[in-house]
Amino acid sequence: MANGLTLEIVSPEELLLSEKVDMAIIPAVEGDIGALPGHAPMIVSLRPGVVRAQVNGASAHEFVVVGGFAEIMPDRCTVVATEAVPAENATAEWIGERVRAAEAAYARTAMTAEVEAREDALRQTQLAALRRS
Amino acid sequence: MPSLKSLRTRINSVKSTRKITQAMKMVAASKLKRAQAQAQAARPYAERMERMLGSLAASIAGRPDAPRLLVGTGRSERHLLIVMAADRGLCGAFNSSLVRFARSRIRTLLAEGKEVRIITVGRRARDLLRRDHGKLIVDSVTFIGKPRIGFADAQAIAGKVRDLLEQDAFDVCTLIYNRFKSVIVQVPMEQTLIPASIPAASEDSSGKDPAAIYEYEPSEEEILARLLPENLSVQIYRALLDSAAGEQGARMAAMDNATRNAGQMIAKLTLAYNRQRQANITKELIEIISGAEAV
């Protein structure tokens, strides 16, 4: 199957991308996965980070995702993100807003491992975006 | 016989009512467009989610340790109903037909000796159900003052449902909402959320990959544990958007009707006014002529 890979990025609010790419790099929970055409069927859980797409050896799209899932098939790769934005829109403010929202939620709930994990996750997003810029 | 003055006042008041209903119709039309676009935009996510869940759930559902969000508690004694209507009225039978549907469901369940709890969404649902079933309502949600429904709103409702499930407060969770069939047709319907209705996994829409054997990372269980709550939110989000679009559609139709009725009323009143005016003139003429003849 050399005829490319269709990368789709969807968030609850919209379909962000649906395009043929050569390779998609996905931030899975256990490390990044590079999906090429012909990849074995796979469902992975995502960690917050950046989904990258490569076309003709050059990086074509970058999306910041805040958790979610990805379904990899030989001819397509679907990223179902809880929240996703094009990387150029993921400003420090955008991330700050999320961190603040998470902190507010944190203040409401009792300290649980789950909440801690979510906070950690958000920090990681922030770091990922900062490293990029 | 109404006087000319009172007729004139009535015509004017009906005219201003028509102006209001016309404006409301326009507003509803533009809101409908937005709501439809939002519902459209949310569809791909729900579809992908369903596909993934379908392939996952099929392999897990049969196991005894399957998560509760997926299979429920295995009984159907206690029901949780989420009744979803609008926050505002003036949209025809949109709210009342939904609530009527919900009431009949509640009655049937109670008659069967089941326990019923209700979460209402939208002010109208709460107000209309409170009188008959006030004691059954455990929670109500409204979106008053919110210009737009976000995914976070759906997540909040899903969170409440999950909390109740964790407290072992119900066995079956059903969502009752108005499905958007077309701009003028909304159908009240129910959808079972827990136990989750699993889409047929083997029938992929493309038909290319029949029940593909997936690898999972991390384990199947862990992914399912994260996917299920998400799926619950998505289902609720979808219903919220459908209901919001339906509300605007219903309001548009109702206001269109009202505008037309007002037009008819104005025509009728104007006719009566003109007749009256003419009768008055004739009467005056007769008075003058007969006065002149008498001289």
Interface residues (C-beta under 8 A of the other chain):
Chain A: E8 V10 S11 P12 E13 E14 L15 A28 V29 E30 I33 A40 P41 M42 I43 V44 S45 G68 F69 E71 M73 D75 T78 V80 T82
Chain B: Q38 A41 A42 P44 Y45 R48 M49 R51 M52 S55 L56 G150 F151 A154 K208 D209 A212 I213 Y214 E215 Y216 E217 P218 E222 I223 R226 L227 E230 S233 V234 Y237
